[in-house]
């Protein structure tokens, strides 16, 4: 790897499923090597805080981000495309939702887009939100459609997140760890950033963060404040920068109101 190594991925970004700092020879094991290779790819997709395309990531993986557009990595990308085209199409997959002993284990069935990124339908996102709220946030002024609309804005419903935002609700590892350790949101453990690719875990910590923002600095906050603070940070709220978030959020809510009018009430949460 270039620019960032396995130890940085482990220490600074929360990829802790394998303790390579104490035992670097683990990297010679195929599953461990694949794990950190995937983590590096995830980092490249949001390199320098910008959303990167597939070609940039593949070429940067070969030669480092500075050579992502250099002629020396072009052949590597062309070979990658050739191999990719030879693979059989995969339209539907299924994941096990690994949860703590206090929460039953279930399954979420999801689709893949043309780039093979897993995502949930709007009905499924709303169902996950309803489960999380009913089990853990009934006393809070939270509605499933609020969480579902935020998932639409943060990740476009991709379970691995989008751009610099991690997971379905865009909650990054440091924020989830802070909510777990300091705020006391301990239904799900977050041992590594990989935990946040579980839709239920991401939805739980997203709801927890919204609940925390609802009484930010000891004051009852409006939905408008909560949405802007969630997407832009509570200390950065202003009309020019975070104002458009609220308008877009209101527009996004309409998608989930339409689910009721259209009678689309089925989902694949097993």
Secondary structure as UniProt FT lines:
FT   HELIX           6..13
FT   TURN            20..22
FT   HELIX           24..28
FT   HELIX           30..45
FT   HELIX           47..49
FT   HELIX           54..63
FT   HELIX           65..67
FT   TURN            68..69
FT   HELIX           71..73
FT   HELIX           74..86
FT   STRAND          92..97
FT   TURN            101..102
FT   STRAND          106..112
FT   TURN            114..115
FT   STRAND          118..119
FT   HELIX           122..136
FT   TURN            138..139
FT   HELIX           144..155
FT   TURN            156..157
FT   TURN            159..160
FT   STRAND          161..162
FT   TURN            163..164
FT   STRAND          165..166
FT   TURN            168..169
FT   HELIX           173..178
FT   HELIX           179..183
FT   HELIX           193..197
FT   HELIX           199..213
FT   TURN            214..215
FT   HELIX           216..218
FT   HELIX           223..232
FT   HELIX           234..236
FT   TURN            239..242
FT   HELIX           243..262
//
